[in-house]
Amino acid sequence: MGNSNNSDVAAIEKELQRYIKGSSEIGDFNCSGNIGRWSTGMLLVGPNINFGERFFLVEIRGLLGVGMGISPQYDYMVTPAQGLLEGQVVNFKQQSDNALAFAWSVGAGVKYRFDRLFVRLNVDYSATSLEYKNVNIQFQNPTDITEKDYINREAKMSVQTDIMQVTGGVGYLF
């Protein structure tokens, strides 16, 4: 089980504002850039118990395993709209990081058979809490963008991933 989703652009812009808020040289600014995607996946194992009669089955499952994630990489350009640096570009970058954590899932399903044809409906809830420990954030010094070296900061991020999944299908027994 896995997914990939877009980054929260508003949250990234808020984070950039936090980094440069103390700089009176920047003031208001415009943002643009390339933002990667969050990716998460889970490898889960456990029992799948079926009960019922020949044409109607109910199944329940409880799974345990490992959750995996990759945080997005982004390159962002900030252009101050006023102040001493008006119209100049300040670059911000975040490197991608990987995380592993315990994951679990519970679910239930029903299957109804019509001779060789059957229909099924499943509902599953899965969760993991990923801890990204070495997120490298780089940015140019907002008060001296002529400086070639980037300011580096290591950050930690905790990301709770909850997935509610409803699946259905039609099958045929050969």
NORKAQUI-V466631 format. One record per pair of residues at least 6 apart in sequence whose ideal C-beta (glycine too) atoms are under 6 Angstrom apart, sorted by the first residue. I is the first residue (numbers start at 1). J is the second residue. D is the distance in whole Angstrom. If there is no record, write none. Layout:
I,J,D
I,J,D
//
This chain:
1,42,5
2,41,3
3,40,6
4,37,5
4,39,5
5,38,5
7,35,5
7,72,5
13,31,5
16,92,6
20,26,5
20,142,5
23,142,4
23,143,6
25,83,5
25,84,4
25,85,5
25,143,5
26,80,5
26,83,6
26,85,6
26,142,5
27,82,4
27,83,4
28,81,4
28,82,6
29,78,5
29,80,5
29,81,6
30,79,5
30,81,6
31,78,6
32,77,5
33,75,5
33,76,4
33,77,5
34,75,5
35,72,6
35,74,4
36,72,4
36,73,4
37,72,6
38,72,6
39,70,4
40,69,5
40,161,5
41,68,5
42,67,5
42,103,5
43,65,5
43,66,5
44,63,4
44,65,4
44,105,5
45,65,6
46,62,5
46,63,4
46,64,6
48,59,6
48,61,4
49,60,5
50,57,5
50,59,5
51,58,6
52,58,5
55,113,5
56,112,5
57,111,4
58,110,6
59,109,5
60,108,5
61,107,5
62,106,5
63,105,4
64,104,5
65,103,5
66,100,6
66,103,6
67,101,5
67,103,3
67,128,3
68,100,6
69,99,5
69,130,4
70,96,6
70,98,6
71,96,6
71,97,5
71,132,5
73,95,6
73,96,4
74,94,5
75,93,5
76,92,4
77,89,5
77,91,6
78,90,5
79,89,6
80,86,5
88,145,6
90,140,5
90,142,6
90,145,5
91,140,5
92,139,4
93,138,4
94,137,5
95,136,4
97,132,5
97,134,5
97,135,5
99,130,4
99,131,6
99,132,5
101,128,5
101,129,6
101,130,5
103,128,4
105,124,6
105,126,4
106,125,6
107,124,3
108,123,6
109,122,4
110,121,6
111,118,6
111,120,4
112,119,6
116,172,6
116,173,5
117,172,6
118,171,5
119,170,5
120,169,5
121,168,5
122,167,5
123,166,5
124,165,5
125,164,5
126,163,5
127,162,5
128,161,5
129,160,5
130,159,5
131,158,6
132,157,4
133,156,6
135,155,4
135,157,6
137,153,5
137,155,6
138,150,4
138,152,5
139,151,6
140,150,6
141,147,5
141,151,6
//
